[in-house]
Amino acid sequence: MAIHYHCRHCKVKIGSLESVQSTEILGFHHLTSDERSTMLTHDSNGDIQVKVICEDCHEALTQNPEFYQLDTIIQ
Ligand SMILES: [Zn+2]
C-alpha cells in the first residue's frame, strides 16, 4: 500500500510513501482512535491518506491562531 500525506488546511500534497508493508513503522498505533479517525482516511484501493499540517499553514497558524479557530468552525 501507499501512504499519501496532505495538508488538512490548504490540501497541498506533502508527500507519499510507496510500498509500505506495515503501518507499524509510521507510528499510527501511537495515535488514539479519535486521532486516527480524524487524521487517517483509507482509500478503497488500500492506500491511506494522512491529513497533517504543512509548514506554510503551521507558520500561519502560529501567527494567526484565530485562523485556526475559524477553520475548525467551518469543518
Ligand atoms: Zn497547508
PDB file of the backbone (N, CA, C, O) and the ligand in Angstrom, with CONECT records:
HET     ZN  A 101       1
ATOM      1  N   MET A   1       0.844  -1.193   0.000  1.00  0.00           N
ATOM      2  CA  MET A   1       0.000   0.000   0.000  1.00  0.00           C
ATOM      3  C   MET A   1       0.879   1.243   0.000  1.00  0.00           C
ATOM      4  O   MET A   1       2.083   1.180   0.247  1.00  0.00           O
ATOM      5  N   ALA A   2       0.247   2.366  -0.282  1.00  0.00           N
ATOM      6  CA  ALA A   2       0.971   3.631  -0.264  1.00  0.00           C
ATOM      7  C   ALA A   2       0.321   4.565   0.759  1.00  0.00           C
ATOM      8  O   ALA A   2      -0.880   4.490   1.019  1.00  0.00           O
ATOM      9  N   ILE A   3       1.129   5.428   1.318  1.00  0.00           N
ATOM     10  CA  ILE A   3       0.632   6.412   2.275  1.00  0.00           C
ATOM     11  C   ILE A   3       0.799   7.789   1.644  1.00  0.00           C
ATOM     12  O   ILE A   3       1.896   8.140   1.210  1.00  0.00           O
ATOM     13  N   HIS A   4      -0.260   8.560   1.589  1.00  0.00           N
ATOM     14  CA  HIS A   4      -0.213   9.892   0.995  1.00  0.00           C
ATOM     15  C   HIS A   4      -0.481  10.938   2.066  1.00  0.00           C
ATOM     16  O   HIS A   4      -1.466  10.867   2.800  1.00  0.00           O
ATOM     17  N   TYR A   5       0.424  11.913   2.135  1.00  0.00           N
ATOM     18  CA  TYR A   5       0.275  12.982   3.122  1.00  0.00           C
ATOM     19  C   TYR A   5      -0.246  14.242   2.448  1.00  0.00           C
ATOM     20  O   TYR A   5       0.304  14.695   1.444  1.00  0.00           O
ATOM     21  N   HIS A   6      -1.306  14.798   3.008  1.00  0.00           N
ATOM     22  CA  HIS A   6      -1.866  16.056   2.516  1.00  0.00           C
ATOM     23  C   HIS A   6      -2.015  17.017   3.687  1.00  0.00           C
ATOM     24  O   HIS A   6      -2.191  16.603   4.832  1.00  0.00           O
ATOM     25  N   CYS A   7      -1.940  18.324   3.373  1.00  0.00           N
ATOM     26  CA  CYS A   7      -2.208  19.325   4.395  1.00  0.00           C
ATOM     27  C   CYS A   7      -3.716  19.379   4.626  1.00  0.00           C
ATOM     28  O   CYS A   7      -4.493  19.456   3.675  1.00  0.00           O
ATOM     29  N   ARG A   8      -4.118  19.339   5.876  1.00  0.00           N
ATOM     30  CA  ARG A   8      -5.547  19.336   6.182  1.00  0.00           C
ATOM     31  C   ARG A   8      -6.180  20.699   5.948  1.00  0.00           C
ATOM     32  O   ARG A   8      -7.405  20.805   5.877  1.00  0.00           O
ATOM     33  N   HIS A   9      -5.371  21.741   5.828  1.00  0.00           N
ATOM     34  CA  HIS A   9      -5.909  23.097   5.675  1.00  0.00           C
ATOM     35  C   HIS A   9      -5.911  23.555   4.226  1.00  0.00           C
ATOM     36  O   HIS A   9      -6.959  23.950   3.714  1.00  0.00           O
ATOM     37  N   CYS A  10      -4.757  23.513   3.545  1.00  0.00           N
ATOM     38  CA  CYS A  10      -4.701  24.016   2.174  1.00  0.00           C
ATOM     39  C   CYS A  10      -4.742  22.872   1.159  1.00  0.00           C
ATOM     40  O   CYS A  10      -4.715  23.118  -0.047  1.00  0.00           O
ATOM     41  N   LYS A  11      -4.806  21.616   1.639  1.00  0.00           N
ATOM     42  CA  LYS A  11      -4.964  20.440   0.780  1.00  0.00           C
ATOM     43  C   LYS A  11      -3.761  20.172  -0.133  1.00  0.00           C
ATOM     44  O   LYS A  11      -3.848  19.356  -1.050  1.00  0.00           O
ATOM     45  N   VAL A  12      -2.642  20.859   0.118  1.00  0.00           N
ATOM     46  CA  VAL A  12      -1.471  20.621  -0.716  1.00  0.00           C
ATOM     47  C   VAL A  12      -0.937  19.219  -0.438  1.00  0.00           C
ATOM     48  O   VAL A  12      -1.008  18.723   0.687  1.00  0.00           O
ATOM     49  N   LYS A  13      -0.405  18.594  -1.479  1.00  0.00           N
ATOM     50  CA  LYS A  13       0.186  17.272  -1.289  1.00  0.00           C
ATOM     51  C   LYS A  13       1.590  17.432  -0.733  1.00  0.00           C
ATOM     52  O   LYS A  13       2.421  18.112  -1.334  1.00  0.00           O
ATOM     53  N   ILE A  14       1.858  16.820   0.392  1.00  0.00           N
ATOM     54  CA  ILE A  14       3.146  16.986   1.049  1.00  0.00           C
ATOM     55  C   ILE A  14       4.106  15.887   0.629  1.00  0.00           C
ATOM     56  O   ILE A  14       5.297  16.138   0.444  1.00  0.00           O
ATOM     57  N   GLY A  15       3.605  14.686   0.479  1.00  0.00           N
ATOM     58  CA  GLY A  15       4.491  13.608   0.061  1.00  0.00           C
ATOM     59  C   GLY A  15       3.790  12.271   0.136  1.00  0.00           C
ATOM     60  O   GLY A  15       2.679  12.167   0.655  1.00  0.00           O
ATOM     61  N   SER A  16       4.442  11.253  -0.384  1.00  0.00           N
ATOM     62  CA  SER A  16       3.882   9.912  -0.381  1.00  0.00           C
ATOM     63  C   SER A  16       4.953   8.902  -0.026  1.00  0.00           C
ATOM     64  O   SER A  16       6.132   9.082  -0.333  1.00  0.00           O
ATOM     65  N   LEU A  17       4.523   7.844   0.622  1.00  0.00           N
ATOM     66  CA  LEU A  17       5.401   6.705   0.847  1.00  0.00           C
ATOM     67  C   LEU A  17       4.815   5.553   0.050  1.00  0.00           C
ATOM     68  O   LEU A  17       3.667   5.161   0.258  1.00  0.00           O
ATOM     69  N   GLU A  18       5.612   5.013  -0.865  1.00  0.00           N
ATOM     70  CA  GLU A  18       5.136   3.906  -1.691  1.00  0.00           C
ATOM     71  C   GLU A  18       5.549   2.575  -1.062  1.00  0.00           C
ATOM     72  O   GLU A  18       6.528   2.501  -0.318  1.00  0.00           O
ATOM     73  N   SER A  19       4.805   1.551  -1.367  1.00  0.00           N
ATOM     74  CA  SER A  19       5.153   0.186  -0.962  1.00  0.00           C
ATOM     75  C   SER A  19       5.413   0.049   0.523  1.00  0.00           C
ATOM     76  O   SER A  19       6.414  -0.538   0.935  1.00  0.00           O
ATOM     77  N   VAL A  20       4.519   0.588   1.319  1.00  0.00           N
ATOM     78  CA  VAL A  20       4.643   0.424   2.762  1.00  0.00           C
ATOM     79  C   VAL A  20       4.078  -0.938   3.144  1.00  0.00           C
ATOM     80  O   VAL A  20       2.940  -1.262   2.807  1.00  0.00           O
ATOM     81  N   GLN A  21       4.876  -1.731   3.846  1.00  0.00           N
ATOM     82  CA  GLN A  21       4.452  -3.080   4.216  1.00  0.00           C
ATOM     83  C   GLN A  21       3.596  -3.070   5.471  1.00  0.00           C
ATOM     84  O   GLN A  21       2.675  -3.874   5.615  1.00  0.00           O
ATOM     85  N   SER A  22       3.908  -2.157   6.372  1.00  0.00           N
ATOM     86  CA  SER A  22       3.205  -2.146   7.650  1.00  0.00           C
ATOM     87  C   SER A  22       3.099  -0.726   8.157  1.00  0.00           C
ATOM     88  O   SER A  22       4.049   0.049   8.044  1.00  0.00           O
ATOM     89  N   THR A  23       1.940  -0.373   8.722  1.00  0.00           N
ATOM     90  CA  THR A  23       1.790   0.973   9.270  1.00  0.00           C
ATOM     91  C   THR A  23       2.463   1.081  10.635  1.00  0.00           C
ATOM     92  O   THR A  23       2.538   2.170  11.205  1.00  0.00           O
ATOM     93  N   GLU A  24       2.953  -0.038  11.163  1.00  0.00           N
ATOM     94  CA  GLU A  24       3.606  -0.015  12.475  1.00  0.00           C
ATOM     95  C   GLU A  24       4.770   0.975  12.511  1.00  0.00           C
ATOM     96  O   GLU A  24       4.953   1.699  13.490  1.00  0.00           O
ATOM     97  N   ILE A  25       5.553   0.996  11.429  1.00  0.00           N
ATOM     98  CA  ILE A  25       6.745   1.840  11.408  1.00  0.00           C
ATOM     99  C   ILE A  25       6.381   3.315  11.363  1.00  0.00           C
ATOM    100  O   ILE A  25       7.212   4.169  11.671  1.00  0.00           O
ATOM    101  N   LEU A  26       5.142   3.626  10.980  1.00  0.00           N
ATOM    102  CA  LEU A  26       4.743   5.023  10.858  1.00  0.00           C
ATOM    103  C   LEU A  26       4.247   5.594  12.180  1.00  0.00           C
ATOM    104  O   LEU A  26       4.022   6.798  12.301  1.00  0.00           O
ATOM    105  N   GLY A  27       4.078   4.729  13.161  1.00  0.00           N
ATOM    106  CA  GLY A  27       3.691   5.203  14.481  1.00  0.00           C
ATOM    107  C   GLY A  27       2.213   5.466  14.634  1.00  0.00           C
ATOM    108  O   GLY A  27       1.788   6.083  15.611  1.00  0.00           O
ATOM    109  N   PHE A  28       1.409   4.999  13.664  1.00  0.00           N
ATOM    110  CA  PHE A  28      -0.030   5.244  13.756  1.00  0.00           C
ATOM    111  C   PHE A  28      -0.630   4.591  15.003  1.00  0.00           C
ATOM    112  O   PHE A  28      -1.622   5.073  15.550  1.00  0.00           O
ATOM    113  N   HIS A  29      -0.020   3.493  15.444  1.00  0.00           N
ATOM    114  CA  HIS A  29      -0.577   2.807  16.601  1.00  0.00           C
ATOM    115  C   HIS A  29      -0.383   3.605  17.884  1.00  0.00           C
ATOM    116  O   HIS A  29      -0.951   3.264  18.921  1.00  0.00           O
ATOM    117  N   HIS A  30       0.426   4.679  17.814  1.00  0.00           N
ATOM    118  CA  HIS A  30       0.568   5.546  18.980  1.00  0.00           C
ATOM    119  C   HIS A  30      -0.587   6.536  19.082  1.00  0.00           C
ATOM    120  O   HIS A  30      -0.798   7.140  20.134  1.00  0.00           O
ATOM    121  N   LEU A  31      -1.334   6.704  17.996  1.00  0.00           N
ATOM    122  CA  LEU A  31      -2.437   7.658  17.998  1.00  0.00           C
ATOM    123  C   LEU A  31      -3.640   7.067  18.735  1.00  0.00           C
ATOM    124  O   LEU A  31      -3.826   5.851  18.780  1.00  0.00           O
ATOM    125  N   THR A  32      -4.437   7.946  19.302  1.00  0.00           N
ATOM    126  CA  THR A  32      -5.694   7.473  19.877  1.00  0.00           C
ATOM    127  C   THR A  32      -6.651   7.171  18.731  1.00  0.00           C
ATOM    128  O   THR A  32      -6.415   7.598  17.601  1.00  0.00           O
ATOM    129  N   SER A  33      -7.722   6.446  19.005  1.00  0.00           N
ATOM    130  CA  SER A  33      -8.653   6.111  17.923  1.00  0.00           C
ATOM    131  C   SER A  33      -9.308   7.373  17.380  1.00  0.00           C
ATOM    132  O   SER A  33      -9.648   7.438  16.199  1.00  0.00           O
ATOM    133  N   ASP A  34      -9.488   8.383  18.241  1.00  0.00           N
ATOM    134  CA  ASP A  34     -10.032   9.661  17.776  1.00  0.00           C
ATOM    135  C   ASP A  34      -9.091  10.307  16.776  1.00  0.00           C
ATOM    136  O   ASP A  34      -9.514  10.758  15.711  1.00  0.00           O
ATOM    137  N   GLU A  35      -7.798  10.350  17.128  1.00  0.00           N
ATOM    138  CA  GLU A  35      -6.815  10.951  16.243  1.00  0.00           C
ATOM    139  C   GLU A  35      -6.749  10.187  14.922  1.00  0.00           C
ATOM    140  O   GLU A  35      -6.644  10.780  13.849  1.00  0.00           O
ATOM    141  N   ARG A  36      -6.811   8.873  15.023  1.00  0.00           N
ATOM    142  CA  ARG A  36      -6.765   8.069  13.799  1.00  0.00           C
ATOM    143  C   ARG A  36      -7.950   8.386  12.900  1.00  0.00           C
ATOM    144  O   ARG A  36      -7.789   8.519  11.687  1.00  0.00           O
ATOM    145  N   SER A  37      -9.141   8.508  13.482  1.00  0.00           N
ATOM    146  CA  SER A  37     -10.320   8.727  12.643  1.00  0.00           C
ATOM    147  C   SER A  37     -10.323  10.123  12.035  1.00  0.00           C
ATOM    148  O   SER A  37     -10.925  10.323  10.980  1.00  0.00           O
ATOM    149  N   THR A  38      -9.660  11.107  12.675  1.00  0.00           N
ATOM    150  CA  THR A  38      -9.625  12.434  12.069  1.00  0.00           C
ATOM    151  C   THR A  38      -8.458  12.585  11.108  1.00  0.00           C
ATOM    152  O   THR A  38      -8.552  13.345  10.143  1.00  0.00           O
ATOM    153  N   MET A  39      -7.367  11.883  11.350  1.00  0.00           N
ATOM    154  CA  MET A  39      -6.166  12.070  10.531  1.00  0.00           C
ATOM    155  C   MET A  39      -6.089  11.114   9.353  1.00  0.00           C
ATOM    156  O   MET A  39      -5.562  11.470   8.300  1.00  0.00           O
ATOM    157  N   LEU A  40      -6.605   9.915   9.518  1.00  0.00           N
ATOM    158  CA  LEU A  40      -6.382   8.876   8.520  1.00  0.00           C
ATOM    159  C   LEU A  40      -7.652   8.557   7.736  1.00  0.00           C
ATOM    160  O   LEU A  40      -8.733   8.410   8.307  1.00  0.00           O
ATOM    161  N   THR A  41      -7.499   8.454   6.426  1.00  0.00           N
ATOM    162  CA  THR A  41      -8.599   8.027   5.573  1.00  0.00           C
ATOM    163  C   THR A  41      -8.118   6.842   4.748  1.00  0.00           C
ATOM    164  O   THR A  41      -7.063   6.907   4.117  1.00  0.00           O
ATOM    165  N   HIS A  42      -8.882   5.772   4.754  1.00  0.00           N
ATOM    166  CA  HIS A  42      -8.498   4.591   3.990  1.00  0.00           C
ATOM    167  C   HIS A  42      -9.183   4.615   2.627  1.00  0.00           C
ATOM    168  O   HIS A  42     -10.410   4.669   2.535  1.00  0.00           O
ATOM    169  N   ASP A  43      -8.377   4.574   1.576  1.00  0.00           N
ATOM    170  CA  ASP A  43      -8.923   4.516   0.223  1.00  0.00           C
ATOM    171  C   ASP A  43      -9.440   3.111  -0.060  1.00  0.00           C
ATOM    172  O   ASP A  43      -9.068   2.149   0.612  1.00  0.00           O
ATOM    173  N   SER A  44     -10.309   3.013  -1.073  1.00  0.00           N
ATOM    174  CA  SER A  44     -10.853   1.702  -1.422  1.00  0.00           C
ATOM    175  C   SER A  44      -9.771   0.780  -1.980  1.00  0.00           C
ATOM    176  O   SER A  44      -9.916  -0.442  -1.938  1.00  0.00           O
ATOM    177  N   ASN A  45      -8.684   1.358  -2.502  1.00  0.00           N
ATOM    178  CA  ASN A  45      -7.607   0.526  -3.051  1.00  0.00           C
ATOM    179  C   ASN A  45      -6.571   0.142  -2.000  1.00  0.00           C
ATOM    180  O   ASN A  45      -5.546  -0.454  -2.330  1.00  0.00           O
ATOM    181  N   GLY A  46      -6.834   0.482  -0.728  1.00  0.00           N
ATOM    182  CA  GLY A  46      -5.928   0.073   0.332  1.00  0.00           C
ATOM    183  C   GLY A  46      -4.941   1.138   0.756  1.00  0.00           C
ATOM    184  O   GLY A  46      -4.287   1.003   1.791  1.00  0.00           O
ATOM    185  N   ASP A  47      -4.822   2.212  -0.042  1.00  0.00           N
ATOM    186  CA  ASP A  47      -3.917   3.290   0.345  1.00  0.00           C
ATOM    187  C   ASP A  47      -4.495   4.048   1.539  1.00  0.00           C
ATOM    188  O   ASP A  47      -5.689   3.983   1.830  1.00  0.00           O
ATOM    189  N   ILE A  48      -3.609   4.760   2.211  1.00  0.00           N
ATOM    190  CA  ILE A  48      -4.044   5.556   3.359  1.00  0.00           C
ATOM    191  C   ILE A  48      -3.710   7.021   3.094  1.00  0.00           C
ATOM    192  O   ILE A  48      -2.585   7.353   2.723  1.00  0.00           O
ATOM    193  N   GLN A  49      -4.693   7.886   3.287  1.00  0.00           N
ATOM    194  CA  GLN A  49      -4.497   9.322   3.196  1.00  0.00           C
ATOM    195  C   GLN A  49      -4.309   9.853   4.613  1.00  0.00           C
ATOM    196  O   GLN A  49      -5.115   9.580   5.503  1.00  0.00           O
ATOM    197  N   VAL A  50      -3.235  10.615   4.811  1.00  0.00           N
ATOM    198  CA  VAL A  50      -2.963  11.165   6.130  1.00  0.00           C
ATOM    199  C   VAL A  50      -3.076  12.678   6.077  1.00  0.00           C
ATOM    200  O   VAL A  50      -2.428  13.325   5.254  1.00  0.00           O
ATOM    201  N   LYS A  51      -3.888  13.237   6.943  1.00  0.00           N
ATOM    202  CA  LYS A  51      -4.049  14.693   6.999  1.00  0.00           C
ATOM    203  C   LYS A  51      -3.128  15.249   8.063  1.00  0.00           C
ATOM    204  O   LYS A  51      -3.252  14.939   9.248  1.00  0.00           O
ATOM    205  N   VAL A  52      -2.198  16.080   7.610  1.00  0.00           N
ATOM    206  CA  VAL A  52      -1.275  16.727   8.528  1.00  0.00           C
ATOM    207  C   VAL A  52      -1.298  18.232   8.244  1.00  0.00           C
ATOM    208  O   VAL A  52      -2.149  18.713   7.495  1.00  0.00           O
ATOM    209  N   ILE A  53      -0.384  18.952   8.831  1.00  0.00           N
ATOM    210  CA  ILE A  53      -0.312  20.397   8.579  1.00  0.00           C
ATOM    211  C   ILE A  53       1.010  20.697   7.904  1.00  0.00           C
ATOM    212  O   ILE A  53       2.066  20.314   8.406  1.00  0.00           O
ATOM    213  N   CYS A  54       0.962  21.391   6.751  1.00  0.00           N
ATOM    214  CA  CYS A  54       2.196  21.709   6.040  1.00  0.00           C
ATOM    215  C   CYS A  54       2.910  22.856   6.748  1.00  0.00           C
ATOM    216  O   CYS A  54       2.354  23.491   7.644  1.00  0.00           O
ATOM    217  N   GLU A  55       4.135  23.109   6.337  1.00  0.00           N
ATOM    218  CA  GLU A  55       4.928  24.134   7.003  1.00  0.00           C
ATOM    219  C   GLU A  55       4.307  25.512   6.870  1.00  0.00           C
ATOM    220  O   GLU A  55       4.306  26.296   7.819  1.00  0.00           O
ATOM    221  N   ASP A  56       3.772  25.808   5.673  1.00  0.00           N
ATOM    222  CA  ASP A  56       3.157  27.119   5.442  1.00  0.00           C
ATOM    223  C   ASP A  56       2.003  27.358   6.390  1.00  0.00           C
ATOM    224  O   ASP A  56       1.908  28.409   7.023  1.00  0.00           O
ATOM    225  N   CYS A  57       1.121  26.364   6.483  1.00  0.00           N
ATOM    226  CA  CYS A  57      -0.046  26.510   7.346  1.00  0.00           C
ATOM    227  C   CYS A  57       0.363  26.535   8.810  1.00  0.00           C
ATOM    228  O   CYS A  57      -0.198  27.283   9.612  1.00  0.00           O
ATOM    229  N   HIS A  58       1.333  25.719   9.144  1.00  0.00           N
ATOM    230  CA  HIS A  58       1.798  25.689  10.528  1.00  0.00           C
ATOM    231  C   HIS A  58       2.279  27.074  10.929  1.00  0.00           C
ATOM    232  O   HIS A  58       2.008  27.545  12.034  1.00  0.00           O
ATOM    233  N   GLU A  59       2.997  27.721  10.015  1.00  0.00           N
ATOM    234  CA  GLU A  59       3.509  29.056  10.285  1.00  0.00           C
ATOM    235  C   GLU A  59       2.363  30.050  10.403  1.00  0.00           C
ATOM    236  O   GLU A  59       2.341  30.886  11.306  1.00  0.00           O
ATOM    237  N   ALA A  60       1.407  29.947   9.476  1.00  0.00           N
ATOM    238  CA  ALA A  60       0.257  30.847   9.503  1.00  0.00           C
ATOM    239  C   ALA A  60      -0.531  30.672  10.794  1.00  0.00           C
ATOM    240  O   ALA A  60      -0.996  31.643  11.390  1.00  0.00           O
ATOM    241  N   LEU A  61      -0.673  29.420  11.214  1.00  0.00           N
ATOM    242  CA  LEU A  61      -1.453  29.151  12.426  1.00  0.00           C
ATOM    243  C   LEU A  61      -0.734  29.667  13.663  1.00  0.00           C
ATOM    244  O   LEU A  61      -1.362  30.125  14.618  1.00  0.00           O
ATOM    245  N   THR A  62       0.586  29.587  13.630  1.00  0.00           N
ATOM    246  CA  THR A  62       1.355  30.077  14.764  1.00  0.00           C
ATOM    247  C   THR A  62       1.188  31.586  14.903  1.00  0.00           C
ATOM    248  O   THR A  62       1.127  32.125  16.008  1.00  0.00           O
ATOM    249  N   GLN A  63       1.116  32.259  13.740  1.00  0.00           N
ATOM    250  CA  GLN A  63       0.998  33.709  13.770  1.00  0.00           C
ATOM    251  C   GLN A  63      -0.444  34.176  13.905  1.00  0.00           C
ATOM    252  O   GLN A  63      -0.692  35.250  14.453  1.00  0.00           O
ATOM    253  N   ASN A  64      -1.400  33.392  13.418  1.00  0.00           N
ATOM    254  CA  ASN A  64      -2.813  33.774  13.466  1.00  0.00           C
ATOM    255  C   ASN A  64      -3.647  32.637  14.048  1.00  0.00           C
ATOM    256  O   ASN A  64      -4.295  31.902  13.302  1.00  0.00           O
ATOM    257  N   PRO A  65      -3.638  32.487  15.342  1.00  0.00           N
ATOM    258  CA  PRO A  65      -4.423  31.383  15.942  1.00  0.00           C
ATOM    259  C   PRO A  65      -5.907  31.504  15.621  1.00  0.00           C
ATOM    260  O   PRO A  65      -6.611  30.495  15.601  1.00  0.00           O
ATOM    261  N   GLU A  66      -6.407  32.737  15.366  1.00  0.00           N
ATOM    262  CA  GLU A  66      -7.832  32.923  15.050  1.00  0.00           C
ATOM    263  C   GLU A  66      -8.180  32.191  13.759  1.00  0.00           C
ATOM    264  O   GLU A  66      -9.283  31.664  13.610  1.00  0.00           O
ATOM    265  N   PHE A  67      -7.237  32.163  12.835  1.00  0.00           N
ATOM    266  CA  PHE A  67      -7.446  31.496  11.557  1.00  0.00           C
ATOM    267  C   PHE A  67      -7.741  30.020  11.774  1.00  0.00           C
ATOM    268  O   PHE A  67      -8.586  29.436  11.095  1.00  0.00           O
ATOM    269  N   TYR A  68      -7.051  29.437  12.706  1.00  0.00           N
ATOM    270  CA  TYR A  68      -7.241  28.019  13.004  1.00  0.00           C
ATOM    271  C   TYR A  68      -8.637  27.786  13.587  1.00  0.00           C
ATOM    272  O   TYR A  68      -9.314  26.824  13.223  1.00  0.00           O
ATOM    273  N   GLN A  69      -9.062  28.666  14.491  1.00  0.00           N
ATOM    274  CA  GLN A  69     -10.388  28.527  15.093  1.00  0.00           C
ATOM    275  C   GLN A  69     -11.468  28.640  14.027  1.00  0.00           C
ATOM    276  O   GLN A  69     -12.451  27.899  14.037  1.00  0.00           O
ATOM    277  N   LEU A  70     -11.270  29.579  13.107  1.00  0.00           N
ATOM    278  CA  LEU A  70     -12.216  29.773  12.014  1.00  0.00           C
ATOM    279  C   LEU A  70     -12.335  28.500  11.199  1.00  0.00           C
ATOM    280  O   LEU A  70     -13.431  28.049  10.866  1.00  0.00           O
ATOM    281  N   ASP A  71     -11.188  27.935  10.889  1.00  0.00           N
ATOM    282  CA  ASP A  71     -11.160  26.720  10.096  1.00  0.00           C
ATOM    283  C   ASP A  71     -11.881  25.574  10.809  1.00  0.00           C
ATOM    284  O   ASP A  71     -12.590  24.786  10.184  1.00  0.00           O
ATOM    285  N   THR A  72     -11.689  25.499  12.100  1.00  0.00           N
ATOM    286  CA  THR A  72     -12.310  24.434  12.889  1.00  0.00           C
ATOM    287  C   THR A  72     -13.838  24.575  12.868  1.00  0.00           C
ATOM    288  O   THR A  72     -14.565  23.586  12.783  1.00  0.00           O
ATOM    289  N   ILE A  73     -14.302  25.814  12.946  1.00  0.00           N
ATOM    290  CA  ILE A  73     -15.754  26.042  12.962  1.00  0.00           C
ATOM    291  C   ILE A  73     -16.370  25.649  11.625  1.00  0.00           C
ATOM    292  O   ILE A  73     -17.461  25.080  11.583  1.00  0.00           O
ATOM    293  N   ILE A  74     -15.664  25.956  10.521  1.00  0.00           N
ATOM    294  CA  ILE A  74     -16.181  25.618   9.191  1.00  0.00           C
ATOM    295  C   ILE A  74     -16.337  24.102   9.051  1.00  0.00           C
ATOM    296  O   ILE A  74     -17.311  23.621   8.472  1.00  0.00           O
ATOM    297  N   GLN A  75     -15.382  23.369   9.579  1.00  0.00           N
ATOM    298  CA  GLN A  75     -15.458  21.921   9.477  1.00  0.00           C
ATOM    299  C   GLN A  75     -16.583  21.401  10.358  1.00  0.00           C
ATOM    300  O   GLN A  75     -16.815  20.193  10.415  1.00  0.00           O
TER     301      GLN A  75
HETATM  302 ZN    ZN A 101      -1.166  23.836   4.268  1.00  0.00          ZN2+
END
